[in-house]
Amino acid sequence: MNDPEPKIEVVEGKKAVNVVAEIPGIKEGDLDLKISQDGYLTISGEKRHMTEDATDDYYFSEISYGMFRRTIPLPW
């Protein structure tokens, strides 16, 4: 079963905040990142995956997809 929210790691340095999100199979252009005025980062997008396997004897196809969204407070 897939976790609907990506796992997040936030590291605050002296000059930057680095956020790493575990979102396998998602292209950078398929992500939506927003920072609200009150300091929250929202990461959202849609996971799409299709598997096909065919031989002379059988055909197998599996499609999985779903929206995800994660909002976290950023350190000040």
PDB file of N, CA, C, O and CB in Angstrom:
ATOM      1  N   MET A   1       0.840  -1.185   0.000  1.00  0.00           N
ATOM      2  CA  MET A   1       0.000   0.000   0.000  1.00  0.00           C
ATOM      3  C   MET A   1       0.880   1.241   0.000  1.00  0.00           C
ATOM      4  O   MET A   1       1.823   1.326   0.786  1.00  0.00           O
ATOM      5  CB  MET A   1      -0.953   0.002   1.215  1.00  0.00           C
ATOM      6  N   ASN A   2       0.588   2.199  -0.863  1.00  0.00           N
ATOM      7  CA  ASN A   2       1.372   3.413  -0.960  1.00  0.00           C
ATOM      8  C   ASN A   2       0.951   4.412   0.101  1.00  0.00           C
ATOM      9  O   ASN A   2      -0.232   4.530   0.422  1.00  0.00           O
ATOM     10  CB  ASN A   2       1.238   4.024  -2.343  1.00  0.00           C
ATOM     11  N   ASP A   3       1.924   5.131   0.642  1.00  0.00           N
ATOM     12  CA  ASP A   3       1.658   6.179   1.610  1.00  0.00           C
ATOM     13  C   ASP A   3       1.194   7.410   0.840  1.00  0.00           C
ATOM     14  O   ASP A   3       1.894   7.844  -0.074  1.00  0.00           O
ATOM     15  CB  ASP A   3       2.923   6.490   2.484  1.00  0.00           C
ATOM     16  N   PRO A   4       0.018   8.002   1.179  1.00  0.00           N
ATOM     17  CA  PRO A   4      -0.480   9.142   0.415  1.00  0.00           C
ATOM     18  C   PRO A   4       0.328  10.413   0.602  1.00  0.00           C
ATOM     19  O   PRO A   4       0.251  11.311  -0.237  1.00  0.00           O
ATOM     20  CB  PRO A   4      -1.890   9.409   0.786  1.00  0.00           C
ATOM     21  N   GLU A   5       1.107  10.519   1.683  1.00  0.00           N
ATOM     22  CA  GLU A   5       1.928  11.696   1.902  1.00  0.00           C
ATOM     23  C   GLU A   5       3.402  11.335   1.749  1.00  0.00           C
ATOM     24  O   GLU A   5       3.858  10.328   2.290  1.00  0.00           O
ATOM     25  CB  GLU A   5       1.656  12.298   3.293  1.00  0.00           C
ATOM     26  N   PRO A   6       4.147  12.159   1.009  1.00  0.00           N
ATOM     27  CA  PRO A   6       5.578  11.874   0.891  1.00  0.00           C
ATOM     28  C   PRO A   6       6.290  12.092   2.222  1.00  0.00           C
ATOM     29  O   PRO A   6       5.903  12.960   3.004  1.00  0.00           O
ATOM     30  CB  PRO A   6       6.212  12.753  -0.196  1.00  0.00           C
ATOM     31  N   LYS A   7       7.322  11.307   2.472  1.00  0.00           N
ATOM     32  CA  LYS A   7       8.148  11.489   3.659  1.00  0.00           C
ATOM     33  C   LYS A   7       9.037  12.714   3.432  1.00  0.00           C
ATOM     34  O   LYS A   7       9.542  12.933   2.330  1.00  0.00           O
ATOM     35  CB  LYS A   7       9.008  10.205   3.961  1.00  0.00           C
ATOM     36  N   ILE A   8       9.218  13.502   4.482  1.00  0.00           N
ATOM     37  CA  ILE A   8       9.907  14.787   4.380  1.00  0.00           C
ATOM     38  C   ILE A   8      11.058  14.851   5.376  1.00  0.00           C
ATOM     39  O   ILE A   8      10.964  14.346   6.495  1.00  0.00           O
ATOM     40  CB  ILE A   8       8.926  15.950   4.620  1.00  0.00           C
ATOM     41  N   GLU A   9      12.157  15.492   4.940  1.00  0.00           N
ATOM     42  CA  GLU A   9      13.262  15.817   5.834  1.00  0.00           C
ATOM     43  C   GLU A   9      13.531  17.310   5.683  1.00  0.00           C
ATOM     44  O   GLU A   9      13.715  17.796   4.567  1.00  0.00           O
ATOM     45  CB  GLU A   9      14.550  14.956   5.513  1.00  0.00           C
ATOM     46  N   VAL A  10      13.557  18.040   6.795  1.00  0.00           N
ATOM     47  CA  VAL A  10      13.808  19.484   6.784  1.00  0.00           C
ATOM     48  C   VAL A  10      15.069  19.749   7.596  1.00  0.00           C
ATOM     49  O   VAL A  10      15.170  19.343   8.753  1.00  0.00           O
ATOM     50  CB  VAL A  10      12.584  20.289   7.361  1.00  0.00           C
ATOM     51  N   VAL A  11      16.037  20.439   6.975  1.00  0.00           N
ATOM     52  CA  VAL A  11      17.289  20.786   7.642  1.00  0.00           C
ATOM     53  C   VAL A  11      17.456  22.297   7.551  1.00  0.00           C
ATOM     54  O   VAL A  11      17.478  22.868   6.460  1.00  0.00           O
ATOM     55  CB  VAL A  11      18.517  20.034   7.002  1.00  0.00           C
ATOM     56  N   GLU A  12      17.573  22.934   8.713  1.00  0.00           N
ATOM     57  CA  GLU A  12      17.740  24.383   8.766  1.00  0.00           C
ATOM     58  C   GLU A  12      19.208  24.713   8.969  1.00  0.00           C
ATOM     59  O   GLU A  12      19.817  24.286   9.950  1.00  0.00           O
ATOM     60  CB  GLU A  12      16.880  25.002   9.894  1.00  0.00           C
ATOM     61  N   GLY A  13      19.780  25.478   8.038  1.00  0.00           N
ATOM     62  CA  GLY A  13      21.158  25.936   8.152  1.00  0.00           C
ATOM     63  C   GLY A  13      21.183  27.417   8.488  1.00  0.00           C
ATOM     64  O   GLY A  13      20.137  28.020   8.727  1.00  0.00           O
ATOM     65  N   LYS A  14      22.373  28.005   8.508  1.00  0.00           N
ATOM     66  CA  LYS A  14      22.494  29.425   8.830  1.00  0.00           C
ATOM     67  C   LYS A  14      21.892  30.320   7.756  1.00  0.00           C
ATOM     68  O   LYS A  14      21.352  31.382   8.065  1.00  0.00           O
ATOM     69  CB  LYS A  14      23.945  29.785   9.031  1.00  0.00           C
ATOM     70  N   LYS A  15      21.982  29.892   6.476  1.00  0.00           N
ATOM     71  CA  LYS A  15      21.522  30.745   5.382  1.00  0.00           C
ATOM     72  C   LYS A  15      20.407  30.133   4.547  1.00  0.00           C
ATOM     73  O   LYS A  15      19.895  30.777   3.632  1.00  0.00           O
ATOM     74  CB  LYS A  15      22.668  31.073   4.494  1.00  0.00           C
ATOM     75  N   ALA A  16      20.022  28.883   4.856  1.00  0.00           N
ATOM     76  CA  ALA A  16      19.024  28.226   4.008  1.00  0.00           C
ATOM     77  C   ALA A  16      18.278  27.145   4.784  1.00  0.00           C
ATOM     78  O   ALA A  16      18.747  26.642   5.805  1.00  0.00           O
ATOM     79  CB  ALA A  16      19.691  27.618   2.763  1.00  0.00           C
ATOM     80  N   VAL A  17      17.119  26.813   4.270  1.00  0.00           N
ATOM     81  CA  VAL A  17      16.346  25.676   4.747  1.00  0.00           C
ATOM     82  C   VAL A  17      16.267  24.696   3.586  1.00  0.00           C
ATOM     83  O   VAL A  17      15.781  25.047   2.511  1.00  0.00           O
ATOM     84  CB  VAL A  17      14.908  26.105   5.258  1.00  0.00           C
ATOM     85  N   ASN A  18      16.743  23.462   3.793  1.00  0.00           N
ATOM     86  CA  ASN A  18      16.700  22.426   2.759  1.00  0.00           C
ATOM     87  C   ASN A  18      15.582  21.447   3.081  1.00  0.00           C
ATOM     88  O   ASN A  18      15.496  20.922   4.191  1.00  0.00           O
ATOM     89  CB  ASN A  18      18.063  21.687   2.647  1.00  0.00           C
ATOM     90  N   VAL A  19      14.730  21.211   2.092  1.00  0.00           N
ATOM     91  CA  VAL A  19      13.635  20.261   2.244  1.00  0.00           C
ATOM     92  C   VAL A  19      13.841  19.151   1.226  1.00  0.00           C
ATOM     93  O   VAL A  19      13.969  19.407   0.029  1.00  0.00           O
ATOM     94  CB  VAL A  19      12.240  20.953   2.059  1.00  0.00           C
ATOM     95  N   VAL A  20      13.871  17.915   1.714  1.00  0.00           N
ATOM     96  CA  VAL A  20      14.006  16.747   0.843  1.00  0.00           C
ATOM     97  C   VAL A  20      12.724  15.935   0.996  1.00  0.00           C
ATOM     98  O   VAL A  20      12.328  15.586   2.108  1.00  0.00           O
ATOM     99  CB  VAL A  20      15.293  15.886   1.201  1.00  0.00           C
ATOM    100  N   ALA A  21      12.083  15.638  -0.130  1.00  0.00           N
ATOM    101  CA  ALA A  21      10.852  14.853  -0.117  1.00  0.00           C
ATOM    102  C   ALA A  21      11.077  13.561  -0.872  1.00  0.00           C
ATOM    103  O   ALA A  21      11.673  13.554  -1.949  1.00  0.00           O
ATOM    104  CB  ALA A  21       9.676  15.647  -0.733  1.00  0.00           C
ATOM    105  N   GLU A  22      10.596  12.463  -0.301  1.00  0.00           N
ATOM    106  CA  GLU A  22      10.712  11.154  -0.943  1.00  0.00           C
ATOM    107  C   GLU A  22       9.468  10.928  -1.801  1.00  0.00           C
ATOM    108  O   GLU A  22       8.402  10.572  -1.298  1.00  0.00           O
ATOM    109  CB  GLU A  22      10.882  10.010   0.119  1.00  0.00           C
ATOM    110  N   ILE A  23       9.633  11.146  -3.119  1.00  0.00           N
ATOM    111  CA  ILE A  23       8.517  11.020  -4.051  1.00  0.00           C
ATOM    112  C   ILE A  23       9.020  10.240  -5.270  1.00  0.00           C
ATOM    113  O   ILE A  23       9.283  10.842  -6.311  1.00  0.00           O
ATOM    114  CB  ILE A  23       7.946  12.436  -4.466  1.00  0.00           C
ATOM    115  N   PRO A  24       9.158   8.924  -5.164  1.00  0.00           N
ATOM    116  CA  PRO A  24       9.716   8.146  -6.273  1.00  0.00           C
ATOM    117  C   PRO A  24       8.810   8.138  -7.502  1.00  0.00           C
ATOM    118  O   PRO A  24       7.586   8.073  -7.396  1.00  0.00           O
ATOM    119  CB  PRO A  24       9.971   6.722  -5.825  1.00  0.00           C
ATOM    120  N   GLY A  25       9.444   8.206  -8.661  1.00  0.00           N
ATOM    121  CA  GLY A  25       8.711   8.110  -9.916  1.00  0.00           C
ATOM    122  C   GLY A  25       8.045   9.395 -10.371  1.00  0.00           C
ATOM    123  O   GLY A  25       7.315   9.385 -11.363  1.00  0.00           O
ATOM    124  N   ILE A  26       8.274  10.498  -9.679  1.00  0.00           N
ATOM    125  CA  ILE A  26       7.657  11.772 -10.043  1.00  0.00           C
ATOM    126  C   ILE A  26       8.716  12.660 -10.674  1.00  0.00           C
ATOM    127  O   ILE A  26       9.809  12.813 -10.128  1.00  0.00           O
ATOM    128  CB  ILE A  26       7.013  12.467  -8.804  1.00  0.00           C
ATOM    129  N   LYS A  27       8.397  13.244 -11.819  1.00  0.00           N
ATOM    130  CA  LYS A  27       9.301  14.182 -12.464  1.00  0.00           C
ATOM    131  C   LYS A  27       9.165  15.549 -11.797  1.00  0.00           C
ATOM    132  O   LYS A  27       8.095  15.909 -11.305  1.00  0.00           O
ATOM    133  CB  LYS A  27       9.009  14.277 -13.987  1.00  0.00           C
ATOM    134  N   GLU A  28      10.254  16.297 -11.788  1.00  0.00           N
ATOM    135  CA  GLU A  28      10.271  17.608 -11.138  1.00  0.00           C
ATOM    136  C   GLU A  28       9.165  18.517 -11.679  1.00  0.00           C
ATOM    137  O   GLU A  28       8.548  19.260 -10.917  1.00  0.00           O
ATOM    138  CB  GLU A  28      11.636  18.274 -11.330  1.00  0.00           C
ATOM    139  N   GLY A  29       8.915  18.463 -12.973  1.00  0.00           N
ATOM    140  CA  GLY A  29       7.888  19.309 -13.589  1.00  0.00           C
ATOM    141  C   GLY A  29       6.469  18.935 -13.200  1.00  0.00           C
ATOM    142  O   GLY A  29       5.545  19.716 -13.429  1.00  0.00           O
ATOM    143  N   ASP A  30       6.272  17.752 -12.614  1.00  0.00           N
ATOM    144  CA  ASP A  30       4.943  17.311 -12.193  1.00  0.00           C
ATOM    145  C   ASP A  30       4.635  17.676 -10.740  1.00  0.00           C
ATOM    146  O   ASP A  30       3.575  17.328 -10.221  1.00  0.00           O
ATOM    147  CB  ASP A  30       4.817  15.812 -12.377  1.00  0.00           C
ATOM    148  N   LEU A  31       5.566  18.380 -10.086  1.00  0.00           N
ATOM    149  CA  LEU A  31       5.364  18.807  -8.703  1.00  0.00           C
ATOM    150  C   LEU A  31       4.891  20.245  -8.654  1.00  0.00           C
ATOM    151  O   LEU A  31       5.264  21.064  -9.494  1.00  0.00           O
ATOM    152  CB  LEU A  31       6.653  18.647  -7.892  1.00  0.00           C
ATOM    153  N   ASP A  32       4.063  20.545  -7.660  1.00  0.00           N
ATOM    154  CA  ASP A  32       3.626  21.915  -7.415  1.00  0.00           C
ATOM    155  C   ASP A  32       4.099  22.289  -6.018  1.00  0.00           C
ATOM    156  O   ASP A  32       3.730  21.633  -5.044  1.00  0.00           O
ATOM    157  CB  ASP A  32       2.061  22.070  -7.558  1.00  0.00           C
ATOM    158  N   LEU A  33       4.908  23.332  -5.910  1.00  0.00           N
ATOM    159  CA  LEU A  33       5.441  23.803  -4.632  1.00  0.00           C
ATOM    160  C   LEU A  33       4.924  25.206  -4.372  1.00  0.00           C
ATOM    161  O   LEU A  33       5.004  26.080  -5.235  1.00  0.00           O
ATOM    162  CB  LEU A  33       6.998  23.778  -4.624  1.00  0.00           C
ATOM    163  N   LYS A  34       4.388  25.415  -3.163  1.00  0.00           N
ATOM    164  CA  LYS A  34       3.895  26.743  -2.786  1.00  0.00           C
ATOM    165  C   LYS A  34       4.324  27.045  -1.362  1.00  0.00           C
ATOM    166  O   LYS A  34       4.298  26.170  -0.497  1.00  0.00           O
ATOM    167  CB  LYS A  34       2.347  26.831  -2.924  1.00  0.00           C
ATOM    168  N   ILE A  35       4.718  28.288  -1.122  1.00  0.00           N
ATOM    169  CA  ILE A  35       5.027  28.752   0.224  1.00  0.00           C
ATOM    170  C   ILE A  35       4.016  29.836   0.567  1.00  0.00           C
ATOM    171  O   ILE A  35       3.896  30.835  -0.142  1.00  0.00           O
ATOM    172  CB  ILE A  35       6.507  29.284   0.335  1.00  0.00           C
ATOM    173  N   SER A  36       3.291  29.630   1.661  1.00  0.00           N
ATOM    174  CA  SER A  36       2.275  30.601   2.077  1.00  0.00           C
ATOM    175  C   SER A  36       2.934  31.762   2.812  1.00  0.00           C
ATOM    176  O   SER A  36       4.085  31.667   3.239  1.00  0.00           O
ATOM    177  CB  SER A  36       1.207  29.929   2.977  1.00  0.00           C
ATOM    178  N   GLN A  37       2.198  32.850   2.953  1.00  0.00           N
ATOM    179  CA  GLN A  37       2.727  34.033   3.632  1.00  0.00           C
ATOM    180  C   GLN A  37       3.003  33.769   5.109  1.00  0.00           C
ATOM    181  O   GLN A  37       3.842  34.438   5.712  1.00  0.00           O
ATOM    182  CB  GLN A  37       1.755  35.193   3.490  1.00  0.00           C
ATOM    183  N   ASP A  38       2.298  32.794   5.698  1.00  0.00           N
ATOM    184  CA  ASP A  38       2.523  32.498   7.112  1.00  0.00           C
ATOM    185  C   ASP A  38       3.554  31.385   7.330  1.00  0.00           C
ATOM    186  O   ASP A  38       3.661  30.855   8.436  1.00  0.00           O
ATOM    187  CB  ASP A  38       1.213  32.111   7.765  1.00  0.00           C
ATOM    188  N   GLY A  39       4.320  31.022   6.275  1.00  0.00           N
ATOM    189  CA  GLY A  39       5.476  30.150   6.437  1.00  0.00           C
ATOM    190  C   GLY A  39       5.241  28.660   6.303  1.00  0.00           C
ATOM    191  O   GLY A  39       5.958  27.870   6.919  1.00  0.00           O
ATOM    192  N   TYR A  40       4.263  28.255   5.520  1.00  0.00           N
ATOM    193  CA  TYR A  40       4.019  26.829   5.285  1.00  0.00           C
ATOM    194  C   TYR A  40       4.380  26.463   3.844  1.00  0.00           C
ATOM    195  O   TYR A  40       4.051  27.188   2.905  1.00  0.00           O
ATOM    196  CB  TYR A  40       2.538  26.471   5.578  1.00  0.00           C
ATOM    197  N   LEU A  41       5.053  25.338   3.691  1.00  0.00           N
ATOM    198  CA  LEU A  41       5.394  24.807   2.373  1.00  0.00           C
ATOM    199  C   LEU A  41       4.405  23.696   2.040  1.00  0.00           C
ATOM    200  O   LEU A  41       4.202  22.781   2.838  1.00  0.00           O
ATOM    201  CB  LEU A  41       6.871  24.280   2.331  1.00  0.00           C
ATOM    202  N   THR A  42       3.791  23.776   0.865  1.00  0.00           N
ATOM    203  CA  THR A  42       2.890  22.725   0.399  1.00  0.00           C
ATOM    204  C   THR A  42       3.484  22.108  -0.854  1.00  0.00           C
ATOM    205  O   THR A  42       3.799  22.805  -1.819  1.00  0.00           O
ATOM    206  CB  THR A  42       1.456  23.281   0.124  1.00  0.00           C
ATOM    207  N   ILE A  43       3.633  20.786  -0.826  1.00  0.00           N
ATOM    208  CA  ILE A  43       4.116  20.004  -1.968  1.00  0.00           C
ATOM    209  C   ILE A  43       2.946  19.145  -2.428  1.00  0.00           C
ATOM    210  O   ILE A  43       2.375  18.395  -1.637  1.00  0.00           O
ATOM    211  CB  ILE A  43       5.384  19.116  -1.593  1.00  0.00           C
ATOM    212  N   SER A  44       2.583  19.254  -3.718  1.00  0.00           N
ATOM    213  CA  SER A  44       1.476  18.442  -4.221  1.00  0.00           C
ATOM    214  C   SER A  44       1.774  17.993  -5.648  1.00  0.00           C
ATOM    215  O   SER A  44       2.658  18.528  -6.316  1.00  0.00           O
ATOM    216  CB  SER A  44       0.143  19.232  -4.166  1.00  0.00           C
ATOM    217  N   GLY A  45       1.019  17.006  -6.090  1.00  0.00           N
ATOM    218  CA  GLY A  45       1.176  16.473  -7.434  1.00  0.00           C
ATOM    219  C   GLY A  45       0.332  15.234  -7.608  1.00  0.00           C
ATOM    220  O   GLY A  45      -0.523  14.921  -6.779  1.00  0.00           O
ATOM    221  N   GLU A  46       0.584  14.533  -8.699  1.00  0.00           N
ATOM    222  CA  GLU A  46      -0.157  13.303  -8.979  1.00  0.00           C
ATOM    223  C   GLU A  46       0.823  12.210  -9.384  1.00  0.00           C
ATOM    224  O   GLU A  46       1.662  12.398 -10.265  1.00  0.00           O
ATOM    225  CB  GLU A  46      -1.220  13.529 -10.094  1.00  0.00           C
ATOM    226  N   LYS A  47       0.696  11.062  -8.716  1.00  0.00           N
ATOM    227  CA  LYS A  47       1.506   9.900  -9.069  1.00  0.00           C
ATOM    228  C   LYS A  47       0.769   9.112 -10.141  1.00  0.00           C
ATOM    229  O   LYS A  47      -0.422   8.832 -10.010  1.00  0.00           O
ATOM    230  CB  LYS A  47       1.802   9.009  -7.819  1.00  0.00           C
ATOM    231  N   ARG A  48       1.495   8.752 -11.213  1.00  0.00           N
ATOM    232  CA  ARG A  48       0.925   7.926 -12.272  1.00  0.00           C
ATOM    233  C   ARG A  48       1.928   6.847 -12.620  1.00  0.00           C
ATOM    234  O   ARG A  48       3.095   7.135 -12.888  1.00  0.00           O
ATOM    235  CB  ARG A  48       0.558   8.775 -13.525  1.00  0.00           C
ATOM    236  N   HIS A  49       1.476   5.606 -12.617  1.00  0.00           N
ATOM    237  CA  HIS A  49       2.378   4.494 -12.924  1.00  0.00           C
ATOM    238  C   HIS A  49       1.599   3.432 -13.698  1.00  0.00           C
ATOM    239  O   HIS A  49       0.474   3.088 -13.336  1.00  0.00           O
ATOM    240  CB  HIS A  49       3.000   3.890 -11.618  1.00  0.00           C
ATOM    241  N   MET A  50       2.206   2.919 -14.761  1.00  0.00           N
ATOM    242  CA  MET A  50       1.567   1.864 -15.553  1.00  0.00           C
ATOM    243  C   MET A  50       2.584   0.766 -15.817  1.00  0.00           C
ATOM    244  O   MET A  50       3.723   1.037 -16.196  1.00  0.00           O
ATOM    245  CB  MET A  50       0.999   2.426 -16.895  1.00  0.00           C
ATOM    246  N   THR A  51       2.161  -0.482 -15.612  1.00  0.00           N
ATOM    247  CA  THR A  51       2.993  -1.646 -15.864  1.00  0.00           C
ATOM    248  C   THR A  51       2.278  -2.554 -16.853  1.00  0.00           C
ATOM    249  O   THR A  51       1.091  -2.840 -16.692  1.00  0.00           O
ATOM    250  CB  THR A  51       3.316  -2.401 -14.547  1.00  0.00           C
ATOM    251  N   GLU A  52       2.995  -3.006 -17.872  1.00  0.00           N
ATOM    252  CA  GLU A  52       2.442  -3.962 -18.833  1.00  0.00           C
ATOM    253  C   GLU A  52       3.429  -5.100 -19.017  1.00  0.00           C
ATOM    254  O   GLU A  52       4.642  -4.895 -19.068  1.00  0.00           O
ATOM    255  CB  GLU A  52       2.127  -3.278 -20.196  1.00  0.00           C
ATOM    256  N   ASP A  53       2.885  -6.296 -19.115  1.00  0.00           N
ATOM    257  CA  ASP A  53       3.713  -7.467 -19.368  1.00  0.00           C
ATOM    258  C   ASP A  53       2.901  -8.395 -20.279  1.00  0.00           C
ATOM    259  O   ASP A  53       1.771  -8.762 -19.956  1.00  0.00           O
ATOM    260  CB  ASP A  53       4.138  -8.191 -18.016  1.00  0.00           C
ATOM    261  N   ALA A  54       3.476  -8.759 -21.395  1.00  0.00           N
ATOM    262  CA  ALA A  54       2.733  -9.600 -22.346  1.00  0.00           C
ATOM    263  C   ALA A  54       3.649 -10.671 -22.924  1.00  0.00           C
ATOM    264  O   ALA A  54       4.818 -10.423 -23.218  1.00  0.00           O
ATOM    265  CB  ALA A  54       2.125  -8.740 -23.486  1.00  0.00           C
ATOM    266  N   THR A  55       3.097 -11.849 -23.078  1.00  0.00           N
ATOM    267  CA  THR A  55       3.762 -12.942 -23.782  1.00  0.00           C
ATOM    268  C   THR A  55       2.708 -13.584 -24.691  1.00  0.00           C
ATOM    269  O   THR A  55       1.589 -13.083 -24.794  1.00  0.00           O
ATOM    270  CB  THR A  55       4.395 -14.001 -22.771  1.00  0.00           C
ATOM    271  N   ASP A  56       3.056 -14.660 -25.330  1.00  0.00           N
ATOM    272  CA  ASP A  56       2.075 -15.362 -26.161  1.00  0.00           C
ATOM    273  C   ASP A  56       0.947 -15.953 -25.327  1.00  0.00           C
ATOM    274  O   ASP A  56      -0.165 -16.124 -25.825  1.00  0.00           O
ATOM    275  CB  ASP A  56       2.755 -16.465 -26.960  1.00  0.00           C
ATOM    276  N   ASP A  57       1.225 -16.268 -24.050  1.00  0.00           N
ATOM    277  CA  ASP A  57       0.250 -16.946 -23.205  1.00  0.00           C
ATOM    278  C   ASP A  57      -0.622 -16.031 -22.354  1.00  0.00           C
ATOM    279  O   ASP A  57      -1.732 -16.413 -21.983  1.00  0.00           O
ATOM    280  CB  ASP A  57       0.954 -17.880 -22.321  1.00  0.00           C
ATOM    281  N   TYR A  58      -0.143 -14.833 -22.039  1.00  0.00           N
ATOM    282  CA  TYR A  58      -0.939 -13.981 -21.150  1.00  0.00           C
ATOM    283  C   TYR A  58      -0.604 -12.512 -21.379  1.00  0.00           C
ATOM    284  O   TYR A  58       0.389 -12.160 -22.015  1.00  0.00           O
ATOM    285  CB  TYR A  58      -0.696 -14.359 -19.674  1.00  0.00           C
ATOM    286  N   TYR A  59      -1.477 -11.673 -20.832  1.00  0.00           N
ATOM    287  CA  TYR A  59      -1.277 -10.231 -20.856  1.00  0.00           C
ATOM    288  C   TYR A  59      -1.611  -9.697 -19.466  1.00  0.00           C
ATOM    289  O   TYR A  59      -2.659 -10.027 -18.912  1.00  0.00           O
ATOM    290  CB  TYR A  59      -2.157  -9.543 -21.963  1.00  0.00           C
ATOM    291  N   PHE A  60      -0.731  -8.878 -18.901  1.00  0.00           N
ATOM    292  CA  PHE A  60      -0.954  -8.287 -17.584  1.00  0.00           C
ATOM    293  C   PHE A  60      -0.749  -6.787 -17.687  1.00  0.00           C
ATOM    294  O   PHE A  60       0.240  -6.331 -18.261  1.00  0.00           O
ATOM    295  CB  PHE A  60      -0.005  -8.906 -16.516  1.00  0.00           C
ATOM    296  N   SER A  61      -1.677  -6.015 -17.133  1.00  0.00           N
ATOM    297  CA  SER A  61      -1.577  -4.569 -17.107  1.00  0.00           C
ATOM    298  C   SER A  61      -2.037  -4.064 -15.751  1.00  0.00           C
ATOM    299  O   SER A  61      -3.065  -4.499 -15.231  1.00  0.00           O
ATOM    300  CB  SER A  61      -2.406  -3.934 -18.244  1.00  0.00           C
ATOM    301  N   GLU A  62      -1.271  -3.146 -15.184  1.00  0.00           N
ATOM    302  CA  GLU A  62      -1.638  -2.562 -13.897  1.00  0.00           C
ATOM    303  C   GLU A  62      -1.401  -1.060 -13.959  1.00  0.00           C
ATOM    304  O   GLU A  62      -0.343  -0.605 -14.395  1.00  0.00           O
ATOM    305  CB  GLU A  62      -0.827  -3.208 -12.730  1.00  0.00           C
ATOM    306  N   ILE A  63      -2.387  -0.303 -13.522  1.00  0.00           N
ATOM    307  CA  ILE A  63      -2.293   1.155 -13.504  1.00  0.00           C
ATOM    308  C   ILE A  63      -2.574   1.618 -12.079  1.00  0.00           C
ATOM    309  O   ILE A  63      -3.553   1.197 -11.464  1.00  0.00           O
ATOM    310  CB  ILE A  63      -3.294   1.813 -14.528  1.00  0.00           C
ATOM    311  N   SER A  64      -1.716   2.481 -11.562  1.00  0.00           N
ATOM    312  CA  SER A  64      -1.975   3.074 -10.260  1.00  0.00           C
ATOM    313  C   SER A  64      -1.734   4.573 -10.354  1.00  0.00           C
ATOM    314  O   SER A  64      -0.799   5.027 -11.014  1.00  0.00           O
ATOM    315  CB  SER A  64      -1.081   2.432  -9.160  1.00  0.00           C
ATOM    316  N   TYR A  65      -2.585   5.325  -9.691  1.00  0.00           N
ATOM    317  CA  TYR A  65      -2.429   6.771  -9.692  1.00  0.00           C
ATOM    318  C   TYR A  65      -3.121   7.340  -8.469  1.00  0.00           C
ATOM    319  O   TYR A  65      -3.925   6.671  -7.820  1.00  0.00           O
ATOM    320  CB  TYR A  65      -2.998   7.394 -10.988  1.00  0.00           C
ATOM    321  N   GLY A  66      -2.802   8.561  -8.173  1.00  0.00           N
ATOM    322  CA  GLY A  66      -3.430   9.227  -7.040  1.00  0.00           C
ATOM    323  C   GLY A  66      -2.769  10.558  -6.754  1.00  0.00           C
ATOM    324  O   GLY A  66      -1.583  10.757  -7.015  1.00  0.00           O
ATOM    325  N   MET A  67      -3.553  11.448  -6.220  1.00  0.00           N
ATOM    326  CA  MET A  67      -3.058  12.768  -5.839  1.00  0.00           C
ATOM    327  C   MET A  67      -2.384  12.677  -4.472  1.00  0.00           C
ATOM    328  O   MET A  67      -2.767  11.861  -3.633  1.00  0.00           O
ATOM    329  CB  MET A  67      -4.213  13.812  -5.816  1.00  0.00           C
ATOM    330  N   PHE A  68      -1.383  13.517  -4.261  1.00  0.00           N
ATOM    331  CA  PHE A  68      -0.768  13.613  -2.946  1.00  0.00           C
ATOM    332  C   PHE A  68      -0.560  15.082  -2.625  1.00  0.00           C
ATOM    333  O   PHE A  68      -0.438  15.928  -3.510  1.00  0.00           O
ATOM    334  CB  PHE A  68       0.576  12.829  -2.888  1.00  0.00           C
ATOM    335  N   ARG A  69      -0.524  15.356  -1.325  1.00  0.00           N
ATOM    336  CA  ARG A  69      -0.328  16.725  -0.853  1.00  0.00           C
ATOM    337  C   ARG A  69       0.261  16.648   0.544  1.00  0.00           C
ATOM    338  O   ARG A  69      -0.199  15.873   1.383  1.00  0.00           O
ATOM    339  CB  ARG A  69      -1.670  17.542  -0.862  1.00  0.00           C
ATOM    340  N   ARG A  70       1.275  17.452   0.785  1.00  0.00           N
ATOM    341  CA  ARG A  70       1.892  17.497   2.107  1.00  0.00           C
ATOM    342  C   ARG A  70       2.194  18.950   2.426  1.00  0.00           C
ATOM    343  O   ARG A  70       2.825  19.645   1.629  1.00  0.00           O
ATOM    344  CB  ARG A  70       3.191  16.617   2.171  1.00  0.00           C
ATOM    345  N   THR A  71       1.750  19.413   3.583  1.00  0.00           N
ATOM    346  CA  THR A  71       2.003  20.780   4.043  1.00  0.00           C
ATOM    347  C   THR A  71       2.788  20.711   5.341  1.00  0.00           C
ATOM    348  O   THR A  71       2.418  19.998   6.274  1.00  0.00           O
ATOM    349  CB  THR A  71       0.670  21.575   4.238  1.00  0.00           C
ATOM    350  N   ILE A  72       3.881  21.465   5.382  1.00  0.00           N
ATOM    351  CA  ILE A  72       4.722  21.478   6.579  1.00  0.00           C
ATOM    352  C   ILE A  72       5.076  22.917   6.946  1.00  0.00           C
ATOM    353  O   ILE A  72       5.214  23.767   6.066  1.00  0.00           O
ATOM    354  CB  ILE A  72       6.010  20.640   6.358  1.00  0.00           C
ATOM    355  N   PRO A  73       5.223  23.191   8.247  1.00  0.00           N
ATOM    356  CA  PRO A  73       5.670  24.521   8.646  1.00  0.00           C
ATOM    357  C   PRO A  73       7.173  24.641   8.411  1.00  0.00           C
ATOM    358  O   PRO A  73       7.933  23.717   8.700  1.00  0.00           O
ATOM    359  CB  PRO A  73       5.322  24.801  10.131  1.00  0.00           C
ATOM    360  N   LEU A  74       7.590  25.786   7.887  1.00  0.00           N
ATOM    361  CA  LEU A  74       9.030  26.024   7.698  1.00  0.00           C
ATOM    362  C   LEU A  74       9.575  26.702   8.946  1.00  0.00           C
ATOM    363  O   LEU A  74       8.887  27.516   9.563  1.00  0.00           O
ATOM    364  CB  LEU A  74       9.305  26.900   6.423  1.00  0.00           C
ATOM    365  N   PRO A  75      10.810  26.371   9.323  1.00  0.00           N
ATOM    366  CA  PRO A  75      11.416  27.040  10.480  1.00  0.00           C
ATOM    367  C   PRO A  75      11.686  28.513  10.139  1.00  0.00           C
ATOM    368  O   PRO A  75      12.013  28.843   8.999  1.00  0.00           O
ATOM    369  CB  PRO A  75      12.741  26.322  10.907  1.00  0.00           C
ATOM    370  N   TRP A  76      11.549  29.367  11.111  1.00  0.00           N
ATOM    371  CA  TRP A  76      11.813  30.801  10.899  1.00  0.00           C
ATOM    372  C   TRP A  76      13.265  31.076  11.182  1.00  0.00           C
ATOM    373  O   TRP A  76      13.711  32.218  11.069  1.00  0.00           O
ATOM    374  CB  TRP A  76      10.907  31.690  11.798  1.00  0.00           C
TER     375      TRP A  76
END
